């Protein structure tokens, strides 16, 4: 059952009785948020930037310039 859940993008909460699962995308967002935790607004913005950047999306400002430099 766990392998089917993972193939569908879900991570089982229990290895024995996987009747509850979390979205792997949500877990990746939480990891990015944890890595950048400082103040609430700044950490959420930076976590979203990291989350999207890892998926190949670049966040641009009105001048079409990258907003963050890592």
N, C-alpha and C positions, 0 to 999 in steps of 0.2 A: 504494500500500500504506500509506503514512504517513497519508493521510486516513482510511482505514478504521480504522487503529489508534486515531487520535485520536477518531473517532466512538464507539469502544468504550471510551473512557476510558483509553487507554494512550498513552504518549509514546515514539516510537522512539528508540533509543539512537544510531542512525546514519542519516543522511539517504540514504546510498547503499545500504546493505544492512540494512534494518530487521528483522533476525531476532531482535533482543533489544529488549524494550520495558519501560518502567516504568509503574506505575500513577500516573495524574495525582494521585489522592488522596494517595498516598505522597509524591510530590514536594511537594504543598502542605503536608503535615505536616512534611517536612524543612525547607521554607522557614520555617514558623512556628517551628520549633525553632532554626534558625539566627538568626532575628530576635531571639530571646529568650535566646540562649546566655549563661549565667553558670554557676551550679553545676548539676550533673546533675539533681537532683531538682526543684529550682525551675524550671529551664528546661523540663523535660519537662512539668510541671504547667501552666506558663504557655503553652507551645506547644499543648498539648491544649485549653486554654481558648480560645485564639485560633482554633484549627482548628475547634472546634465552634461558636464564636460566629459565625464567618464563614458557617456553614451554617444559622444561625438558631436554634441551641440555646443556652439559658442554663443555666449551672451554678449550682445553688442549694445552700445549706447546710441543716442540719436545721431552721432557723427559716424556711425558704423565702425566704431573702434572697440576692441575688447575692453570689458569693464574691469576685469581682474587680470593681474599678471602673476603667474606662479612659476 
